Structure formats: C-alpha cells, structure tokens
C-alpha cells in the first residue's frame, strides 16, 4: 500500500511536509480518515511555501499565486503538466530550493482544528433589478442596446481580467 511506503519514508519525527497551499494537507488527512488509515503515520509538521513564494516575488503573503505562475516567474523549466500530484510536488520542491531561507519555520498541523471551507451560496445576477437601478439613476428607460451593453459589461467585470493591483 502506498500509505505504508509513504509512512516509512516520512517516519522520522523531524519530517516536515512542504505543501503548496493548505488544501493539499487537508486533503491528505481527509483521505487518510476516509480510508480508515492511521493518521499517526503522517508527519504533523509542515511548511506552506505558497505565501513565502508570493513574498519572494514581491507580492503580499496574502495573495496566493498559482503554482504555474510561480514556476514561470522563477524561471523553472516546465517539463510536465500541472494539476498532477507528482508533477506539482516536483515543481513545489524546485520552488522550495530557490526560495528557502531559515526564517521559514515549520508549523504543527492539527487536523481536528482544520476549518472546513464554507462555500457561499451560488449567486446569480438579478438583471431586471440591475436595469431598474440604471433607469433610476438616468431617470429614463434603458434601450435594448443599452441593456445588452450593461449585461456585457457586467459579465466582463466578473472575469476580473480588467482589474489591476494598486501599488501601495
């Protein structure tokens, strides 16, 4: 079983997992629990290198950059596809080699305190209310052409492609 091989590999007390985002660590523990495996076989210490990479690239630690973006920004050769567990682990290790500094101290992971991500309800545009607001603001009825422009502008805004970061 792979978990046995992994636990043998990571059995030392000093073992530290390097992860690209907390979701990976949560998913690992969730899978161990789901398959009724011993959680104690997993290392408890970790370093989430995603925020450190953001800072290394001059961004806020709170701005989580994608693995692909960071690989490219750090000049790491892209040889395999992303969103594959092994490939992403290899890219994460290459990033770690570049950005590591002694200030990156491991934290202790406690799966009992891991919070579940609560997704907000799916929201849809109430287009008639939006048009009514425009008509109220302009004190007139919107033409079909104007309505279509408003709809298009709204959907273009949702893509976030026209947002830019404000320099501090």
Backbone as CSV, one residue per row, in Angstrom:
resi,resn,N_x,N_y,N_z,CA_x,CA_y,CA_z,C_x,C_y,C_z
1,UNK,0.843,-1.175,0.000,0.000,0.000,0.000,0.895,1.247,0.000
2,UNK,0.491,2.249,-0.745,1.284,3.468,-0.874,1.450,4.173,0.467
3,UNK,0.405,4.179,1.281,0.494,4.856,2.580,1.597,4.244,3.438
4,UNK,1.795,2.941,3.342,2.860,2.289,4.108,4.228,2.752,3.619
5,UNK,4.392,2.832,2.317,5.658,3.318,1.755,5.890,4.772,2.154
6,UNK,4.830,5.569,2.092,4.960,6.979,2.463,5.307,7.122,3.941
7,UNK,4.613,6.374,4.786,4.877,6.487,6.223,6.282,5.999,6.572
8,UNK,6.779,5.032,5.841,8.162,4.577,6.051,9.132,5.686,5.649
9,UNK,8.837,6.333,4.545,9.665,7.438,4.048,9.650,8.604,5.041
10,UNK,8.489,8.882,5.636,8.321,10.065,6.472,8.212,9.730,7.958
11,UNK,8.830,8.639,8.393,8.617,8.184,9.773,9.401,8.970,10.819
12,UNK,10.420,9.677,10.418,11.218,10.421,11.391,10.416,11.562,12.009
13,UNK,10.636,11.827,13.274,9.936,12.897,13.979,10.217,14.257,13.336
14,UNK,11.402,14.404,12.742,11.801,15.680,12.143,11.208,15.902,10.755
15,UNK,10.487,14.941,10.229,9.939,15.064,8.877,9.014,16.272,8.785
16,UNK,9.218,17.057,7.744,8.404,18.248,7.501,7.847,18.143,6.085
17,UNK,6.549,18.267,5.965,5.927,18.289,4.648,5.985,19.710,4.094
18,UNK,6.381,19.831,2.851,6.300,21.116,2.169,5.099,21.036,1.244
19,UNK,4.166,21.942,1.424,2.935,21.901,0.647,2.740,23.201,-0.108
20,UNK,1.991,23.108,-1.182,1.613,24.288,-1.950,0.145,24.564,-1.621
21,UNK,-0.066,25.229,-0.521,-1.419,25.549,-0.087,-1.931,24.541,0.920
22,UNK,-2.715,25.024,1.838,-3.214,24.180,2.920,-4.215,23.137,2.438
23,UNK,-4.817,23.361,1.310,-5.797,22.402,0.808,-5.158,21.028,0.594
24,UNK,-3.880,21.011,0.166,-3.197,19.733,-0.053,-3.062,18.946,1.250
25,UNK,-2.696,19.644,2.295,-2.523,18.989,3.597,-3.876,18.505,4.140
26,UNK,-4.877,19.354,4.030,-6.219,18.966,4.481,-6.714,17.751,3.698
27,UNK,-6.456,17.748,2.407,-6.918,16.637,1.560,-6.200,15.339,1.932
28,UNK,-4.915,15.413,2.219,-4.161,14.232,2.625,-4.781,13.625,3.888
29,UNK,-5.015,14.452,4.889,-5.610,13.964,6.132,-7.039,13.464,5.913
30,UNK,-7.782,14.162,5.083,-9.153,13.745,4.793,-9.175,12.367,4.140
31,UNK,-8.243,12.134,3.216,-8.179,10.831,2.551,-7.764,9.720,3.504
32,UNK,-6.827,10.003,4.384,-6.406,9.006,5.368,-7.594,8.624,6.248
33,UNK,-8.342,9.617,6.672,-9.519,9.354,7.510,-10.578,8.570,6.724
34,UNK,-10.821,8.975,5.500,-11.829,8.323,4.663,-11.524,6.835,4.479
35,UNK,-10.247,6.500,4.301,-9.843,5.113,4.071,-9.536,4.363,5.366
36,UNK,-9.918,4.958,6.499,-9.720,4.349,7.819,-8.270,3.952,8.072
37,UNK,-7.356,4.835,7.697,-5.938,4.596,7.924,-5.496,5.345,9.170
38,UNK,-4.337,5.011,9.664,-3.826,5.613,10.885,-3.239,6.990,10.585
39,UNK,-3.886,8.002,11.109,-3.456,9.390,10.954,-2.061,9.632,11.538
40,UNK,-1.698,8.827,12.514,-0.393,8.993,13.160,0.769,8.628,12.245
41,UNK,0.482,8.010,11.114,1.532,7.686,10.145,1.987,8.918,9.363
42,UNK,1.216,9.990,9.461,1.529,11.207,8.709,2.346,12.184,9.546
43,UNK,3.272,12.878,8.900,4.004,13.929,9.610,3.046,15.016,10.070
44,UNK,3.338,15.621,11.184,2.479,16.677,11.736,3.027,18.071,11.444
45,UNK,4.270,18.131,11.021,4.875,19.444,10.777,4.872,19.734,9.274
46,UNK,4.664,21.001,8.945,4.582,21.370,7.539,5.064,22.805,7.335
47,UNK,5.396,23.104,6.106,5.646,24.475,5.664,4.805,24.674,4.410
48,UNK,3.930,25.646,4.473,3.145,26.019,3.300,3.983,27.057,2.550
49,UNK,4.575,26.650,1.437,5.502,27.575,0.777,4.809,28.568,-0.154
50,UNK,3.513,28.418,-0.350,2.801,29.333,-1.242,2.909,30.804,-0.794
51,UNK,2.622,31.150,0.469,2.751,32.558,0.846,4.207,33.045,0.842
52,UNK,5.144,32.165,1.149,6.555,32.558,1.103,6.974,32.877,-0.336
53,UNK,6.427,32.127,-1.278,6.745,32.373,-2.681,6.158,33.700,-3.130
54,UNK,4.945,33.994,-2.691,4.330,35.284,-3.019,5.226,36.416,-2.529
55,UNK,5.685,36.317,-1.289,6.559,37.351,-0.725,7.884,37.417,-1.485
56,UNK,8.433,36.267,-1.826,9.700,36.210,-2.575,9.572,36.939,-3.914
57,UNK,8.386,36.861,-4.500,8.147,37.509,-5.791,7.654,38.950,-5.639
58,UNK,7.716,39.455,-4.409,7.367,40.855,-4.173,5.878,41.125,-4.044
59,UNK,5.104,40.090,-3.797,3.655,40.240,-3.628,3.321,40.074,-2.153
60,UNK,2.107,40.395,-1.802,1.644,40.205,-0.432,1.583,38.715,-0.123
61,UNK,1.939,38.352,1.106,1.839,36.940,1.527,0.391,36.465,1.472
62,UNK,-0.529,37.403,1.528,-1.945,37.038,1.492,-2.432,36.764,0.070
63,UNK,-1.648,37.176,-0.910,-2.046,36.945,-2.307,-1.479,35.598,-2.742
64,UNK,-2.341,34.614,-2.827,-1.908,33.269,-3.182,-1.790,33.136,-4.702
65,UNK,-0.566,32.973,-5.141,-0.291,32.838,-6.568,-0.358,31.372,-6.969
66,UNK,-0.683,31.132,-8.212,-0.778,29.748,-8.679,0.615,29.136,-8.808
67,UNK,0.656,27.835,-8.716,1.907,27.106,-8.863,2.510,27.379,-10.236
68,UNK,1.688,27.325,-11.266,2.166,27.564,-12.629,2.774,28.940,-12.791
69,UNK,2.120,29.957,-12.250,2.634,31.322,-12.322,4.004,31.417,-11.656
70,UNK,4.125,30.820,-10.471,5.374,30.911,-9.714,6.509,30.143,-10.389
71,UNK,6.197,28.982,-10.939,7.206,28.209,-11.661,7.765,29.054,-12.798
72,UNK,6.861,29.683,-13.535,7.278,30.515,-14.662,8.062,31.736,-14.182
73,UNK,7.545,32.417,-13.150,8.182,33.631,-12.629,9.583,33.356,-12.081
74,UNK,9.799,32.157,-11.563,11.112,31.807,-11.002,12.046,31.182,-12.040
75,UNK,11.596,31.088,-13.272,12.444,30.575,-14.345,12.676,29.077,-14.294
76,UNK,11.759,28.354,-13.695,11.876,26.896,-13.626,11.334,26.324,-14.928
77,UNK,12.073,25.415,-15.505,11.656,24.817,-16.775,10.381,24.003,-16.587
78,UNK,9.424,24.239,-17.454,8.160,23.496,-17.401,8.305,22.294,-18.315
79,UNK,8.366,21.125,-17.690,8.589,19.890,-18.449,7.413,18.936,-18.392
80,UNK,6.518,19.141,-17.432,5.356,18.264,-17.274,4.131,19.113,-16.971
81,UNK,2.970,18.520,-17.108,1.706,19.224,-16.892,1.486,19.510,-15.405
82,UNK,0.771,20.586,-15.141,0.382,20.928,-13.780,-0.895,20.168,-13.420
83,UNK,-1.294,20.265,-12.157,-2.503,19.629,-11.630,-2.421,18.106,-11.682
84,UNK,-1.218,17.627,-11.449,-0.942,16.206,-11.295,-0.154,16.127,-9.994
85,UNK,-0.552,15.277,-9.084,0.046,15.266,-7.741,1.565,15.154,-7.770
86,UNK,2.094,14.223,-8.544,3.545,14.044,-8.593,4.226,15.244,-9.230
87,UNK,3.705,15.696,-10.353,4.321,16.843,-11.038,4.293,18.083,-10.158
88,UNK,3.151,18.344,-9.521,3.043,19.518,-8.659,4.000,19.413,-7.468
89,UNK,4.185,18.214,-6.946,5.139,18.020,-5.841,6.561,18.322,-6.309
90,UNK,6.887,17.903,-7.523,8.227,18.176,-8.055,8.432,19.667,-8.278
91,UNK,7.438,20.342,-8.841,7.550,21.790,-9.034,7.648,22.511,-7.688
92,UNK,6.869,22.050,-6.715,6.916,22.657,-5.378,8.309,22.511,-4.779
93,UNK,8.924,21.355,-4.972,10.278,21.156,-4.423,11.292,22.052,-5.125
94,UNK,11.117,22.270,-6.422,12.034,23.167,-7.149,11.885,24.605,-6.656
95,UNK,10.668,25.017,-6.402,10.440,26.359,-5.861,11.068,26.466,-4.481
96,UNK,10.861,25.452,-3.652,11.407,25.464,-2.292,12.924,25.637,-2.322
97,UNK,13.594,24.954,-3.233,15.062,25.066,-3.346,15.484,26.500,-3.638
98,UNK,14.684,27.207,-4.407,15.029,28.580,-4.790,14.735,29.575,-3.678
99,UNK,13.598,29.427,-3.014,13.169,30.470,-2.080,13.499,30.185,-0.617
100,UNK,14.008,28.996,-0.317,14.215,28.641,1.089,15.092,29.660,1.807
101,UNK,14.688,29.974,3.030,15.543,30.732,3.948,15.229,30.249,5.356
102,UNK,16.155,30.399,6.284,15.978,29.859,7.643,14.777,30.416,8.406
103,UNK,14.242,31.540,7.961,13.075,32.108,8.639,11.809,31.286,8.384
104,UNK,11.865,30.387,7.422,10.712,29.553,7.094,10.644,28.407,8.091
105,UNK,9.931,28.630,9.161,9.842,27.637,10.222,8.582,26.785,10.047
106,UNK,8.702,25.485,10.298,7.524,24.620,10.165,6.488,24.918,11.233
107,UNK,5.253,24.641,10.881,4.141,24.756,11.819,3.635,23.347,12.110
108,UNK,2.869,23.254,13.141,2.291,21.965,13.521,0.862,21.909,12.991
109,UNK,0.535,20.827,12.328,-0.808,20.672,11.772,-1.671,19.863,12.723
110,UNK,-2.817,20.400,13.034,-3.772,19.698,13.886,-5.050,19.523,13.075
111,UNK,-5.283,18.311,12.564,-6.460,18.105,11.716,-7.782,18.351,12.432
112,UNK,-7.789,18.253,13.749,-9.045,18.490,14.478,-9.409,19.971,14.487
113,UNK,-8.428,20.819,14.251,-8.683,22.263,14.237,-8.789,22.822,12.829
114,UNK,-8.616,21.960,11.849,-8.706,22.417,10.462,-10.144,22.820,10.178
115,UNK,-10.292,24.026,9.712,-11.639,24.511,9.428,-12.070,24.086,8.040
116,UNK,-13.335,23.811,7.933,-13.877,23.470,6.627,-14.135,24.763,5.877
117,UNK,-13.817,24.737,4.603,-14.137,25.878,3.764,-15.635,25.862,3.491
118,UNK,-16.283,26.906,3.926,-17.708,27.009,3.687,-17.892,27.862,2.441
119,UNK,-18.414,27.222,1.416,-18.613,27.945,0.166,-19.888,28.763,0.265
120,UNK,-19.805,30.000,-0.202,-21.027,30.811,-0.197,-22.024,30.252,-1.210
121,UNK,-23.278,30.580,-1.002,-24.309,30.155,-1.943,-23.985,30.723,-3.321
122,UNK,-24.375,29.981,-4.337,-24.162,30.457,-5.697,-25.067,31.660,-5.928
123,UNK,-24.487,32.696,-6.465,-25.225,33.923,-6.707,-25.413,34.107,-8.209
124,UNK,-26.579,34.593,-8.580,-26.817,34.922,-9.980,-27.247,36.383,-10.072
125,UNK,-27.025,36.943,-11.207,-27.357,38.339,-11.442,-28.869,38.506,-11.568
126,UNK,-29.406,39.438,-10.805,-30.804,39.829,-10.975,-30.777,40.971,-11.985
127,UNK,-30.836,40.589,-13.250,-30.638,41.541,-14.333,-31.723,42.618,-14.338
128,UNK,-32.958,42.240,-14.058,-34.034,43.239,-14.073,-33.813,44.295,-12.989
129,UNK,-33.314,43.871,-11.814,-33.013,44.841,-10.749,-31.854,45.756,-11.152
130,UNK,-30.867,45.191,-11.827,-29.741,45.995,-12.292,-30.223,47.058,-13.282
131,UNK,-31.052,46.657,-14.214,-31.574,47.599,-15.212,-32.434,48.660,-14.529
132,UNK,-33.257,48.254,-13.570,-34.083,49.229,-12.836,-33.213,50.270,-12.137
133,UNK,-32.068,49.816,-11.596,-31.156,50.746,-10.925,-30.587,51.757,-11.930
134,UNK,-30.199,51.281,-13.106,-29.702,52.196,-14.145,-30.793,53.172,-14.574
135,UNK,-32.001,52.660,-14.752,-33.106,53.529,-15.166,-33.396,54.580,-14.101
136,UNK,-33.293,54.200,-12.847,-33.489,55.141,-11.744,-32.387,56.213,-11.758
137,UNK,-31.148,55.760,-11.976,-30.021,56.709,-11.986,-30.106,57.684,-13.153
138,UNK,-30.559,57.206,-14.319,-30.603,58.050,-15.514,-31.987,58.654,-15.770
139,UNK,-32.933,58.337,-14.887,-34.286,58.872,-14.974,-34.937,58.627,-16.332
140,UNK,-34.699,57.416,-16.856,-35.310,57.047,-18.139,-35.208,55.543,-18.331
141,UNK,-35.951,55.041,-19.280,-35.924,53.618,-19.606,-34.691,53.320,-20.464
142,UNK,-34.047,52.197,-20.193,-32.872,51.783,-20.975,-33.337,51.133,-22.276
143,UNK,-32.619,51.435,-23.351,-32.931,50.793,-24.635,-32.410,49.353,-24.612
144,UNK,-32.858,48.552,-25.557,-32.374,47.172,-25.660,-30.867,47.146,-25.871
145,UNK,-30.360,48.075,-26.654,-28.910,48.148,-26.903,-28.155,48.472,-25.610
146,UNK,-28.675,49.420,-24.840,-28.041,49.777,-23.568,-28.086,48.600,-22.588
147,UNK,-29.206,47.901,-22.574,-29.325,46.734,-21.700,-28.273,45.682,-22.057
148,UNK,-28.064,45.474,-23.339,-27.074,44.488,-23.772,-25.661,44.932,-23.405
149,UNK,-25.385,46.226,-23.513,-24.068,46.766,-23.119,-23.859,46.570,-21.621
150,UNK,-24.896,46.844,-20.831,-24.801,46.662,-19.367,-24.544,45.201,-19.039
151,UNK,-25.299,44.297,-19.697,-25.108,42.860,-19.459,-23.671,42.448,-19.791
152,UNK,-23.177,42.876,-20.937,-21.819,42.534,-21.370,-20.780,43.092,-20.398
153,UNK,-20.960,44.348,-19.994,-20.006,44.974,-19.064,-19.986,44.224,-17.727
154,UNK,-21.170,43.820,-17.262,-21.235,43.080,-16.017,-20.462,41.762,-16.126
155,UNK,-20.701,41.024,-17.185,-20.027,39.733,-17.347,-18.530,39.898,-17.577
156,UNK,-18.133,40.943,-18.252,-16.694,41.199,-18.430,-16.049,41.529,-17.087
157,UNK,-16.767,42.264,-16.245,-16.246,42.600,-14.920,-16.087,41.374,-14.036
158,UNK,-16.985,40.394,-14.176,-16.906,39.174,-13.378,-15.660,38.360,-13.675
159,UNK,-15.097,38.501,-14.871,-13.909,37.726,-15.223,-12.664,38.245,-14.515
160,UNK,-12.742,39.417,-13.965,-11.640,40.053,-13.232,-10.445,40.353,-14.131
161,UNK,-10.580,40.215,-15.432,-9.457,40.419,-16.337,-9.055,41.883,-16.472
162,UNK,-9.925,42.793,-16.040,-9.604,44.209,-16.181,-9.195,44.845,-14.858
163,UNK,-9.029,44.019,-13.841,-8.576,44.528,-12.550,-7.060,44.615,-12.542
164,UNK,-6.551,45.621,-11.871,-5.106,45.716,-11.713,-4.785,45.995,-10.264
165,UNK,-3.620,45.592,-9.866,-3.214,45.740,-8.474,-2.818,47.189,-8.218
166,UNK,-3.277,47.726,-7.096,-2.962,49.090,-6.711,-1.635,49.066,-5.965
167,UNK,-0.716,49.890,-6.410,0.590,49.989,-5.732,0.405,50.677,-4.396
168,UNK,1.080,50.172,-3.381,0.960,50.737,-2.028,2.031,51.761,-1.790
